[in-house]
Amino acid sequence: MGRESQAKKQHTLIDYVHMSIDQLHRLLLAAPWWMVCFGATLATIGMGALLLWFLVYSGMTEPVQFIYEGF
C-alpha cells in the first residue's frame, strides 16, 4: 500500500455542498469539540445580529397602529 491510499482526501466547498446528511453528521462527529462550540457560537452571534438588524430597520419596534383605523 502506498501513501496515496492512506492519505485523507481534502474536501472542497463543492464537496460539502453535495454531501448527504449522513456524511455531514459523521463529519460533525469527527470534529473536535471546540470547533463545534466555536461554530455554534458564531451561528448564534450571526443570528442575533441579523435579528437586531431586522428590528432596527424594519420599523417593527414602533407602536402598533390599529389596522382598521383607515376604514
Jmol script that loads the backbone (N, CA, C; Angstrom):
load data "model"
ATOM      1  N   MET A   1       0.842  -1.190   0.000  1.00  0.00           N
ATOM      2  CA  MET A   1       0.000   0.000   0.000  1.00  0.00           C
ATOM      3  C   MET A   1       0.880   1.244   0.000  1.00  0.00           C
ATOM      4  N   GLY A   2       0.549   2.158  -0.843  1.00  0.00           N
ATOM      5  CA  GLY A   2       1.310   3.392  -0.908  1.00  0.00           C
ATOM      6  C   GLY A   2       0.728   4.456  -0.006  1.00  0.00           C
ATOM      7  N   ARG A   3       1.437   5.536   0.075  1.00  0.00           N
ATOM      8  CA  ARG A   3       0.977   6.644   0.903  1.00  0.00           C
ATOM      9  C   ARG A   3      -0.290   7.294   0.348  1.00  0.00           C
ATOM     10  N   GLU A   4      -0.480   7.178  -0.964  1.00  0.00           N
ATOM     11  CA  GLU A   4      -1.652   7.798  -1.570  1.00  0.00           C
ATOM     12  C   GLU A   4      -2.951   7.178  -1.050  1.00  0.00           C
ATOM     13  N   SER A   5      -2.941   5.879  -0.817  1.00  0.00           N
ATOM     14  CA  SER A   5      -4.156   5.217  -0.353  1.00  0.00           C
ATOM     15  C   SER A   5      -4.434   5.514   1.117  1.00  0.00           C
ATOM     16  N   GLN A   6      -3.400   5.879   1.867  1.00  0.00           N
ATOM     17  CA  GLN A   6      -3.578   6.159   3.280  1.00  0.00           C
ATOM     18  C   GLN A   6      -3.860   7.628   3.552  1.00  0.00           C
ATOM     19  N   ALA A   7      -3.596   8.484   2.590  1.00  0.00           N
ATOM     20  CA  ALA A   7      -3.783   9.923   2.804  1.00  0.00           C
ATOM     21  C   ALA A   7      -5.268  10.260   2.825  1.00  0.00           C
ATOM     22  N   LYS A   8      -5.623  11.229   3.663  1.00  0.00           N
ATOM     23  CA  LYS A   8      -7.004  11.688   3.722  1.00  0.00           C
ATOM     24  C   LYS A   8      -7.297  12.572   2.521  1.00  0.00           C
ATOM     25  N   LYS A   9      -8.517  12.472   2.028  1.00  0.00           N
ATOM     26  CA  LYS A   9      -8.922  13.295   0.901  1.00  0.00           C
ATOM     27  C   LYS A   9      -9.260  14.696   1.416  1.00  0.00           C
ATOM     28  N   GLN A  10      -8.726  15.705   0.758  1.00  0.00           N
ATOM     29  CA  GLN A  10      -9.033  17.083   1.113  1.00  0.00           C
ATOM     30  C   GLN A  10     -10.341  17.470   0.431  1.00  0.00           C
ATOM     31  N   HIS A  11     -11.295  17.963   1.215  1.00  0.00           N
ATOM     32  CA  HIS A  11     -12.601  18.338   0.678  1.00  0.00           C
ATOM     33  C   HIS A  11     -12.586  19.788   0.224  1.00  0.00           C
ATOM     34  N   THR A  12     -13.304  20.053  -0.848  1.00  0.00           N
ATOM     35  CA  THR A  12     -13.508  21.422  -1.312  1.00  0.00           C
ATOM     36  C   THR A  12     -14.904  21.863  -0.898  1.00  0.00           C
ATOM     37  N   LEU A  13     -15.218  23.141  -1.092  1.00  0.00           N
ATOM     38  CA  LEU A  13     -16.530  23.668  -0.725  1.00  0.00           C
ATOM     39  C   LEU A  13     -17.640  22.959  -1.496  1.00  0.00           C
ATOM     40  N   ILE A  14     -17.390  22.650  -2.755  1.00  0.00           N
ATOM     41  CA  ILE A  14     -18.390  21.954  -3.578  1.00  0.00           C
ATOM     42  C   ILE A  14     -18.682  20.568  -3.012  1.00  0.00           C
ATOM     43  N   ASP A  15     -17.655  19.898  -2.482  1.00  0.00           N
ATOM     44  CA  ASP A  15     -17.865  18.584  -1.875  1.00  0.00           C
ATOM     45  C   ASP A  15     -18.800  18.685  -0.677  1.00  0.00           C
ATOM     46  N   TYR A  16     -18.648  19.729   0.141  1.00  0.00           N
ATOM     47  CA  TYR A  16     -19.503  19.893   1.311  1.00  0.00           C
ATOM     48  C   TYR A  16     -20.944  20.185   0.912  1.00  0.00           C
ATOM     49  N   VAL A  17     -21.141  20.905  -0.178  1.00  0.00           N
ATOM     50  CA  VAL A  17     -22.496  21.226  -0.635  1.00  0.00           C
ATOM     51  C   VAL A  17     -23.217  19.957  -1.080  1.00  0.00           C
ATOM     52  N   HIS A  18     -22.505  19.043  -1.710  1.00  0.00           N
ATOM     53  CA  HIS A  18     -23.123  17.841  -2.256  1.00  0.00           C
ATOM     54  C   HIS A  18     -23.114  16.656  -1.294  1.00  0.00           C
ATOM     55  N   MET A  19     -22.673  16.847  -0.066  1.00  0.00           N
ATOM     56  CA  MET A  19     -22.668  15.751   0.898  1.00  0.00           C
ATOM     57  C   MET A  19     -24.092  15.456   1.371  1.00  0.00           C
ATOM     58  N   SER A  20     -24.322  14.213   1.720  1.00  0.00           N
ATOM     59  CA  SER A  20     -25.615  13.842   2.273  1.00  0.00           C
ATOM     60  C   SER A  20     -25.646  14.221   3.757  1.00  0.00           C
ATOM     61  N   ILE A  21     -26.825  14.179   4.325  1.00  0.00           N
ATOM     62  CA  ILE A  21     -26.982  14.495   5.750  1.00  0.00           C
ATOM     63  C   ILE A  21     -26.167  13.519   6.598  1.00  0.00           C
ATOM     64  N   ASP A  22     -26.155  12.253   6.219  1.00  0.00           N
ATOM     65  CA  ASP A  22     -25.396  11.256   6.970  1.00  0.00           C
ATOM     66  C   ASP A  22     -23.900  11.551   6.934  1.00  0.00           C
ATOM     67  N   GLN A  23     -23.393  11.946   5.776  1.00  0.00           N
ATOM     68  CA  GLN A  23     -21.975  12.282   5.663  1.00  0.00           C
ATOM     69  C   GLN A  23     -21.642  13.516   6.496  1.00  0.00           C
ATOM     70  N   LEU A  24     -22.523  14.522   6.473  1.00  0.00           N
ATOM     71  CA  LEU A  24     -22.287  15.722   7.280  1.00  0.00           C
ATOM     72  C   LEU A  24     -22.336  15.403   8.768  1.00  0.00           C
ATOM     73  N   HIS A  25     -23.235  14.503   9.165  1.00  0.00           N
ATOM     74  CA  HIS A  25     -23.335  14.104  10.566  1.00  0.00           C
ATOM     75  C   HIS A  25     -22.055  13.416  11.023  1.00  0.00           C
ATOM     76  N   ARG A  26     -21.522  12.508  10.191  1.00  0.00           N
ATOM     77  CA  ARG A  26     -20.264  11.836  10.530  1.00  0.00           C
ATOM     78  C   ARG A  26     -19.100  12.816  10.592  1.00  0.00           C
ATOM     79  N   LEU A  27     -19.095  13.805   9.690  1.00  0.00           N
ATOM     80  CA  LEU A  27     -18.043  14.819   9.690  1.00  0.00           C
ATOM     81  C   LEU A  27     -18.114  15.672  10.959  1.00  0.00           C
ATOM     82  N   LEU A  28     -19.333  16.015  11.379  1.00  0.00           N
ATOM     83  CA  LEU A  28     -19.512  16.810  12.593  1.00  0.00           C
ATOM     84  C   LEU A  28     -19.084  16.027  13.826  1.00  0.00           C
ATOM     85  N   LEU A  29     -19.394  14.737  13.858  1.00  0.00           N
ATOM     86  CA  LEU A  29     -18.990  13.911  14.996  1.00  0.00           C
ATOM     87  C   LEU A  29     -17.477  13.746  15.073  1.00  0.00           C
ATOM     88  N   ALA A  30     -16.804  13.827  13.940  1.00  0.00           N
ATOM     89  CA  ALA A  30     -15.353  13.671  13.915  1.00  0.00           C
ATOM     90  C   ALA A  30     -14.623  14.973  14.244  1.00  0.00           C
ATOM     91  N   ALA A  31     -15.344  16.100  14.247  1.00  0.00           N
ATOM     92  CA  ALA A  31     -14.719  17.394  14.518  1.00  0.00           C
ATOM     93  C   ALA A  31     -14.394  17.524  16.004  1.00  0.00           C
ATOM     94  N   PRO A  32     -13.341  18.258  16.339  1.00  0.00           N
ATOM     95  CA  PRO A  32     -13.031  18.491  17.755  1.00  0.00           C
ATOM     96  C   PRO A  32     -14.160  19.265  18.432  1.00  0.00           C
ATOM     97  N   TRP A  33     -14.354  19.045  19.730  1.00  0.00           N
ATOM     98  CA  TRP A  33     -15.464  19.674  20.446  1.00  0.00           C
ATOM     99  C   TRP A  33     -15.373  21.188  20.414  1.00  0.00           C
ATOM    100  N   TRP A  34     -14.158  21.744  20.466  1.00  0.00           N
ATOM    101  CA  TRP A  34     -14.023  23.198  20.483  1.00  0.00           C
ATOM    102  C   TRP A  34     -14.413  23.802  19.140  1.00  0.00           C
ATOM    103  N   MET A  35     -14.223  23.052  18.064  1.00  0.00           N
ATOM    104  CA  MET A  35     -14.601  23.559  16.747  1.00  0.00           C
ATOM    105  C   MET A  35     -16.127  23.611  16.614  1.00  0.00           C
ATOM    106  N   VAL A  36     -16.801  22.604  17.157  1.00  0.00           N
ATOM    107  CA  VAL A  36     -18.264  22.583  17.141  1.00  0.00           C
ATOM    108  C   VAL A  36     -18.810  23.732  17.985  1.00  0.00           C
ATOM    109  N   CYS A  37     -18.228  23.955  19.168  1.00  0.00           N
ATOM    110  CA  CYS A  37     -18.663  25.059  20.032  1.00  0.00           C
ATOM    111  C   CYS A  37     -18.399  26.410  19.378  1.00  0.00           C
ATOM    112  N   PHE A  38     -17.272  26.548  18.719  1.00  0.00           N
ATOM    113  CA  PHE A  38     -16.941  27.794  18.035  1.00  0.00           C
ATOM    114  C   PHE A  38     -17.931  28.066  16.904  1.00  0.00           C
ATOM    115  N   GLY A  39     -18.267  27.041  16.140  1.00  0.00           N
ATOM    116  CA  GLY A  39     -19.246  27.195  15.062  1.00  0.00           C
ATOM    117  C   GLY A  39     -20.624  27.548  15.586  1.00  0.00           C
ATOM    118  N   ALA A  40     -21.030  26.915  16.691  1.00  0.00           N
ATOM    119  CA  ALA A  40     -22.332  27.225  17.285  1.00  0.00           C
ATOM    120  C   ALA A  40     -22.361  28.651  17.822  1.00  0.00           C
ATOM    121  N   THR A  41     -21.252  29.095  18.408  1.00  0.00           N
ATOM    122  CA  THR A  41     -21.170  30.468  18.909  1.00  0.00           C
ATOM    123  C   THR A  41     -21.248  31.471  17.771  1.00  0.00           C
ATOM    124  N   LEU A  42     -20.521  31.215  16.696  1.00  0.00           N
ATOM    125  CA  LEU A  42     -20.579  32.107  15.534  1.00  0.00           C
ATOM    126  C   LEU A  42     -21.981  32.155  14.939  1.00  0.00           C
ATOM    127  N   ALA A  43     -22.645  31.008  14.856  1.00  0.00           N
ATOM    128  CA  ALA A  43     -24.005  30.970  14.315  1.00  0.00           C
ATOM    129  C   ALA A  43     -24.969  31.749  15.203  1.00  0.00           C
ATOM    130  N   THR A  44     -24.832  31.618  16.522  1.00  0.00           N
ATOM    131  CA  THR A  44     -25.701  32.333  17.451  1.00  0.00           C
ATOM    132  C   THR A  44     -25.491  33.835  17.363  1.00  0.00           C
ATOM    133  N   ILE A  45     -24.242  34.269  17.317  1.00  0.00           N
ATOM    134  CA  ILE A  45     -23.943  35.700  17.194  1.00  0.00           C
ATOM    135  C   ILE A  45     -24.464  36.235  15.863  1.00  0.00           C
ATOM    136  N   GLY A  46     -24.281  35.480  14.799  1.00  0.00           N
ATOM    137  CA  GLY A  46     -24.761  35.904  13.486  1.00  0.00           C
ATOM    138  C   GLY A  46     -26.275  36.033  13.436  1.00  0.00           C
ATOM    139  N   MET A  47     -26.989  35.062  14.004  1.00  0.00           N
ATOM    140  CA  MET A  47     -28.453  35.134  14.011  1.00  0.00           C
ATOM    141  C   MET A  47     -28.947  36.271  14.894  1.00  0.00           C
ATOM    142  N   GLY A  48     -28.264  36.516  16.015  1.00  0.00           N
ATOM    143  CA  GLY A  48     -28.629  37.646  16.872  1.00  0.00           C
ATOM    144  C   GLY A  48     -28.416  38.974  16.174  1.00  0.00           C
ATOM    145  N   ALA A  49     -27.305  39.098  15.446  1.00  0.00           N
ATOM    146  CA  ALA A  49     -27.036  40.329  14.694  1.00  0.00           C
ATOM    147  C   ALA A  49     -28.070  40.526  13.593  1.00  0.00           C
ATOM    148  N   LEU A  50     -28.458  39.447  12.934  1.00  0.00           N
ATOM    149  CA  LEU A  50     -29.487  39.536  11.892  1.00  0.00           C
ATOM    150  C   LEU A  50     -30.835  39.952  12.481  1.00  0.00           C
ATOM    151  N   LEU A  51     -31.195  39.408  13.629  1.00  0.00           N
ATOM    152  CA  LEU A  51     -32.436  39.789  14.302  1.00  0.00           C
ATOM    153  C   LEU A  51     -32.404  41.248  14.724  1.00  0.00           C
ATOM    154  N   LEU A  52     -31.290  41.699  15.280  1.00  0.00           N
ATOM    155  CA  LEU A  52     -31.148  43.095  15.685  1.00  0.00           C
ATOM    156  C   LEU A  52     -31.246  44.019  14.479  1.00  0.00           C
ATOM    157  N   TRP A  53     -30.585  43.663  13.385  1.00  0.00           N
ATOM    158  CA  TRP A  53     -30.646  44.465  12.158  1.00  0.00           C
ATOM    159  C   TRP A  53     -32.080  44.562  11.654  1.00  0.00           C
ATOM    160  N   PHE A  54     -32.807  43.436  11.684  1.00  0.00           N
ATOM    161  CA  PHE A  54     -34.190  43.437  11.221  1.00  0.00           C
ATOM    162  C   PHE A  54     -35.057  44.338  12.093  1.00  0.00           C
ATOM    163  N   LEU A  55     -34.904  44.237  13.406  1.00  0.00           N
ATOM    164  CA  LEU A  55     -35.738  45.039  14.302  1.00  0.00           C
ATOM    165  C   LEU A  55     -35.439  46.526  14.192  1.00  0.00           C
ATOM    166  N   VAL A  56     -34.179  46.881  13.990  1.00  0.00           N
ATOM    167  CA  VAL A  56     -33.811  48.295  13.897  1.00  0.00           C
ATOM    168  C   VAL A  56     -34.331  48.908  12.605  1.00  0.00           C
ATOM    169  N   TYR A  57     -34.188  48.208  11.487  1.00  0.00           N
ATOM    170  CA  TYR A  57     -34.513  48.798  10.192  1.00  0.00           C
ATOM    171  C   TYR A  57     -35.896  48.440   9.652  1.00  0.00           C
ATOM    172  N   SER A  58     -36.660  47.592  10.332  1.00  0.00           N
ATOM    173  CA  SER A  58     -37.960  47.188   9.804  1.00  0.00           C
ATOM    174  C   SER A  58     -39.095  48.069  10.302  1.00  0.00           C
ATOM    175  N   GLY A  59     -38.894  48.798  11.399  1.00  0.00           N
ATOM    176  CA  GLY A  59     -39.976  49.591  11.971  1.00  0.00           C
ATOM    177  C   GLY A  59     -40.904  48.767  12.844  1.00  0.00           C
ATOM    178  N   MET A  60     -40.555  47.528  13.126  1.00  0.00           N
ATOM    179  CA  MET A  60     -41.414  46.663  13.940  1.00  0.00           C
ATOM    180  C   MET A  60     -41.380  47.032  15.423  1.00  0.00           C
ATOM    181  N   THR A  61     -40.475  47.913  15.815  1.00  0.00           N
ATOM    182  CA  THR A  61     -40.397  48.290  17.225  1.00  0.00           C
ATOM    183  C   THR A  61     -41.306  49.470  17.543  1.00  0.00           C
ATOM    184  N   GLU A  62     -41.935  50.057  16.513  1.00  0.00           N
ATOM    185  CA  GLU A  62     -42.843  51.179  16.737  1.00  0.00           C
ATOM    186  C   GLU A  62     -44.161  50.658  17.297  1.00  0.00           C
ATOM    187  N   PRO A  63     -44.945  51.538  17.938  1.00  0.00           N
ATOM    188  CA  PRO A  63     -46.246  51.101  18.459  1.00  0.00           C
ATOM    189  C   PRO A  63     -47.144  50.590  17.324  1.00  0.00           C
ATOM    190  N   VAL A  64     -47.949  49.614  17.635  1.00  0.00           N
ATOM    191  CA  VAL A  64     -48.830  49.012  16.637  1.00  0.00           C
ATOM    192  C   VAL A  64     -49.990  49.961  16.350  1.00  0.00           C
ATOM    193  N   GLN A  65     -50.257  50.195  15.082  1.00  0.00           N
ATOM    194  CA  GLN A  65     -51.395  51.015  14.671  1.00  0.00           C
ATOM    195  C   GLN A  65     -52.596  50.092  14.488  1.00  0.00           C
ATOM    196  N   PHE A  66     -53.770  50.602  14.855  1.00  0.00           N
ATOM    197  CA  PHE A  66     -54.967  49.793  14.676  1.00  0.00           C
ATOM    198  C   PHE A  66     -55.204  49.588  13.185  1.00  0.00           C
ATOM    199  N   ILE A  67     -55.350  48.357  12.764  1.00  0.00           N
ATOM    200  CA  ILE A  67     -55.375  48.038  11.335  1.00  0.00           C
ATOM    201  C   ILE A  67     -56.609  48.583  10.626  1.00  0.00           C
ATOM    202  N   TYR A  68     -57.731  48.728  11.348  1.00  0.00           N
ATOM    203  CA  TYR A  68     -58.960  49.177  10.694  1.00  0.00           C
ATOM    204  C   TYR A  68     -59.196  50.673  10.861  1.00  0.00           C
ATOM    205  N   GLU A  69     -58.207  51.404  11.306  1.00  0.00           N
ATOM    206  CA  GLU A  69     -58.362  52.836  11.553  1.00  0.00           C
ATOM    207  C   GLU A  69     -58.700  53.596  10.272  1.00  0.00           C
ATOM    208  N   GLY A  70     -58.164  53.164   9.137  1.00  0.00           N
ATOM    209  CA  GLY A  70     -58.389  53.864   7.871  1.00  0.00           C
ATOM    210  C   GLY A  70     -59.724  53.549   7.217  1.00  0.00           C
ATOM    211  N   PHE A  71     -60.487  52.589   7.727  1.00  0.00           N
ATOM    212  CA  PHE A  71     -61.752  52.220   7.078  1.00  0.00           C
ATOM    213  C   PHE A  71     -62.898  53.054   7.574  1.00  0.00           C
TER     214      PHE A  71
END
end "model"
wireframe off; spacefill off
backbone 0.3
color backbone group
